[in-house]
Amino acid sequence: MTDFARHYAEAPTELLIELQGERDTLSEEARQALDAELARRGEAIKTVKADLARTAEQQAMARPPLGLLLILLALSMFLGPIVNAISMIAQFGMTAAETPGIDRLPEWRMNQIISAIIWLLGAGLSLAGGLRLVRGRDPSVVPFLIIVVWLTRSGLDLVDILAGYLTWRSRGVSIGAAFSHSSGQLAADTLIAVLWTLYLLRSSRVQARYGGATAALAKAF
């Protein structure tokens, strides 16, 4: 019996299951000894795996509810697209009223189409984030939410600025003017994204609900 075989024969089943997940990091001799011991234990391995899965599921179900701030974030993701649609329609109406004849320009129609596409992208991302926030209980939820927050805030603002410039540059609009027109919205959305990111990374409730990688991710920041 090799040293590896002797070591694995004395190891608890839980450790063998953990090593099975790290199989690629082992030497060839260690892998052969591990496979032989796993095969020998057969039913015991299946039983322990089932127990571990059941324990993980129970722990997930026992995690705390959303809490006030997470509920507010969920509401902003579900209701945000509606608010943004109303704001976009109002803005188009106000601009058309203040600038007679603009609605006959091809750039105006293109701007409306691009804005609608950007809204659809934002709405899809926002709803996906809201659903993951409410229904998910695994560590991958938090990185996903952070990405969604930044994309639906600063990300889409930057896309909107670039789209506005590309649409109206034939009418003499510079990138600086397009940026200046939306700089206030960009600054506000960036601040909101920063605050939500800090909350998602630092909140003890978030770490308790989503567990594992959330705490490790917080330490990285």
Buried (B, 14 or more C-beta within 10 A) or exposed (E): EEEBBEBBBEBEBEEBBEBBEEEEEBEEEBBBBBEBBBEEBEEEBEEBBEEBEEEEEEEBEEBEEBBEBBEEBBEBBBEBBEEBBEEBEEEBEEEEEEEEEBEEEEBBEBBBEBBEEBBEBBBEBBBBBBEBBBEBBBBEBBBBBBBBBBBBBBBBBBBBBBBBBBBBBEEEBEEEEBBEBBEEBBEEBBEBBBEBBEBBBEBEBBBBBBBEBBBEBBEEE
